[in-house]
Structures are given as C-alpha cells and as structure tokens.
Amino acid sequence: MSESKAPLIELNGVKKIYGMGATEMQALRGINLTIEEGEFVAVMGPSGSGKSTCMNILGCLDTPTSGSYKFMGVEVGSLDRNQLAKLRRYYIGFVFQGFNLLNRTNALENVELPLLYRGIPAKQRHEAASKALEMVGLKGWETHKSNELSGGQQQRVAIARAIATEPKVLFADEPTGNLDTARSNEIMQLLTSLNRDRGITIVMVTHESEMASYAGRMIHFRDGLVEHDKENEQVNS
C-alpha cells in the first residue's frame, strides 16, 4: 500500500502574537489550513483579519509564534536560514500589488533577476525569461523598460518573473490592487490559465469579491481565524 502524498501546504494550530503584555496583539489565533498542489485559492477578509500575516508565514517571510507549518511535508520551523532562503528561491514565487520592478532595467532583465540569484548561466536565463514573458503575453516587449509599460503590462512582467523559476506555488498579494477593472480581469484570466494549463498552485490575497470569484476556493479570515472556507461552485462545476 503506497503512502498518500503530503499536502503542499499544511498549517496546524498556527498562532502569531505581536508585542507583549498590554500591547499584545494576536494576529492569528490558531489556524488550521491545508492547500493541495494545483489549487487556486483566494484569501479574503477585512483589514486586521490576519490574512496578510498568514500569507507572510506561508511565504516564509515571517514565522509563527506557535503551531506547525509544513511545506511539502517538511516542517518549515526546523529549517535554518540558508534552507529557508532555498525554499523561497526554488519553490515559491511572489507577486505584489506594487509590481516591484527595477525601473532602469528592461522586462527581460527584470524577469531574469531570480534566475541570476540562482547562478544560472546567461544563455539559460535569457531562454527561461523569454519563455516566461511569452507565457504572459509579452513576446516582443523584452527590451521595454518599466516606464514604457502600462500598469497591466508591468504586472504581467512581475508574474513572468515569479513563474520563470517554475515555482511550486505562486503567492499573489492584491495583484490587481493598482489596476483598473479591465486590466484586473486580464490579470485574473492570466492567473487562471497559469493555474489550469500549467498546474501552478496559486494563493491570492484580495479584498475584491469579483477577483476572488476566479479562484476555485475562497477562504475568509476574521479576527485571526478562518471564518469560512468553501469551494467556488461556479468555477468547479
């Protein structure tokens, strides 16, 4: 009898406390959460609900005060600093609301950056970055700098940079927050296709229910707890 595969992400009893004594604030009050490989999950909740704190823990940008976080069955809390850096570099991609592109470099060079950190040779970097830009619909835009691109195109470059390393999971924090409705829907359609056609697991924080409706699963945080966790029947039917 074969062993069942471990979930991609597993949180058990995760708490996060900031401050001490009178200034103590419980951002997370005991989160239990499992995300399987290949899912597209939208994380929602009001300001201060704990959703961003949870995302930072999942992305190994922060650590829980107590509880367990396992990534691909490995206890993240047992990893040293170098191992955590490798986990972020090889398995995790990030997309932020602010794009975070380097202004003086072109689209191709921006996408190459995480590959440069891996020490990948120039020819392979160029090929992987060009492929990622083509995947997000920016073939022919490789030499354009950030100030020559629209907001939607800049976010596409940011997504290409995140997927160039072929991560196991893409964490997107308000990826449409700085875009108008038309560009927002374009980005959501792109993320949907990357999830559906490429099998990239996506965990997205958003406060917009319209954007969350693209995901196959919606998790709502309130007061440091998961208030509800449900499948999106419209997507999964």
N, C-alpha and C positions, 0 to 999 in steps of 0.2 A: 504494500500500500504506500503510494507516494505522499510526501508531505505537501500540505497546501502552501501556496505561495504567500509570503508575508505581504500585508498591505504596503502601499508606497509610503503612506503617512499614517502614523498612529499616535494619538495623544491620549494619555490616561491620567486623570486627576490633576491636570496641569493648572497650577496657580501662579500668578505673578503679582507680587506686592512691591509697591514703591514707597519709600520713606519708612519712618519708624514712629511708634508712639502716637502722639496726637496728629502727626502729619501722614500717618499710614493710609495708603490708598490701595485697595485690592482691584487691580485691573482685570484679572482673571480669577474666578472663584472655584475652579475645579472643572476643567474642560475635558470631556471625553469625545474624541472625534477620530474617525477613520476615513481616509480617502484612498480609493483604489487607483491603480495605474490606468490611464486613459479617460478618467473622468474630467468633466468641465464643471467646476464648482464656483458659484457666486457667493461671496460672503458679504452680508449686509448688516445694517444696524445703525442707530443714531450715534452722534458724536459721544465719545466716552463709554461706548458699549463694550469695548475690548477687542473689536475686530482687527484694528491695526496692530495692537500688541500681539495678538495671536499670529498675525501674518509675519511679524518680525521674528517671532520664535520659530515658526515654520521655515523661514528663510535663513535661519541660523545667524541672524543679526542681533538677537537677544536670547537670553537663557531664562527658563522658568525658575521661579523660587522653589517650587516643589512639583512633584509629578514626573511622568515619563514621556519623552518624545522619541519615537523610533522612526527612522527613515530607512526603508527597505529592510526592516527587521533589525537594524543596528541602533543601539541606544546612543543617541546623539550626545547625551550628557557625559558619556565615557570617553569622548574624543578629545584629544589635545588641540592646541591652537592650529598646528600645521594640518592636522587631519580635518578640522573644521574648514580651513581655507580650501583644502582639496575638495571637500564635499560641495562647497559653494561654487568652486571653479568648474568642476566636472559634471555636476548633476543638477544644478539649479540655474535658472535664468530669471532675470528681473526686468520688469517694465514698469516705469514710474509715470506719474501724471505729468511731471515736468520734462520728460524726454531724456534729459541729462546727456545731451550730445556735446562733443567738443566743437566749438564754433569755428576754429581755424582749420579744421580737417574736413575732408570730403566724406561723402556717405560710405564709400568703400573702406576708408581708413577708420571710421567710427566703428564699423561692423567688425573689422579685423582686431580691434583692441583686446577683447578677451582671449583671442587666439594667440596674440602676441604674448600675453601673460603666461600662456601655457608653453611657450617656447616652440611653437610650431613654425617650421621654415616658411619663408616668404611666399614661395610659389603655392604651397598648400593653403596658406592664409588667404591669398588672393582668390583662389578657386572656391574655397568654402564661403568666403564673404560674398563673392559674386553670385553663388548659388542661393544664398540666403536672401539677398536683395531681389533676385528673380522670383523667389517664392512669395515675397510680399508685394510683388507687382512693381518693382522699381528697376527693372532691367533698363539700362540706358541712362540711369541717373547716378552712376557710380562716382563721377567726378564733381558732382554738385556739392557745394558746402551748405552747412545748416541754414545760413541766412538766405540761401537761394531756394529753399524748400518751404512748402506750406506746412501748417501745423499737422495736418493729416499725414503728409509725407515724412515729416520728422518723426512722428510716432511709428510709422512703418519702418524707418531706419532703426529706431530703438528696438522694435520687435525683431528685426533681422539680426541685430547684434545679440539679442538674447537667445535666438534659436541657432545661431551659427555654430555654437558649441554642442549642438544636439543634446540639450539637457533632458533629464527625466521629467522635470516639472518646470512650468513657467508661472512665476508669481507676478501678477499684474495688479498694481495698486492704483486704483482710479485711472485706468489707462485712457479714458475718454474725458477726463475732468476738464481739460483745457480745449476741447474741440466743440464745434457746433454740431447740430443734430445729424446733418448729412455725413460729415466726416466721422462722427461717433459710430454711426451704423456701418460705415465702411470698415472701421477698425474691428467692430464686433463680428462682422462677416468674415474678416480675415482670421481672427482668433478661432472662430467656429470651424473654419476649413483646416486650420493647423491641427486642431483637436481631432476632427473627424477623419481627415485624409492622412495626417502624419502621425496620429496617435499620441501627440504631446499632451500630457496632463496639464490642465490649466486651473489655477486657483486665483480668482479675481475678487478684489475688494471694490465695491461700488456702492454709492448711495442712490443710484438711479434704477428704479424698478424696470424701466424699459430696457436698459443694458443687461440687467440680471436675467431678463427673460430669454436671453440667448443661451444661457447655461442649462445643463441637464439636471442640475441640483442646486438648490438655494438654501443657504444656512443663514439664519438670522440671529444676531447677538443682541443681548440686552443686559445691562448691569453685570457684565463679566461672565455671563452664562450663555449657553446656546438655548435660545428661546424656542426655536423650531428648526427642523432640518427635514426638508421634503424634496421629492423628485419633481421635476418640471414636466408634467404630463404632456404639455404641448410639444416639447422637444422630444420626449422619449416614446411618444405614441407611434 
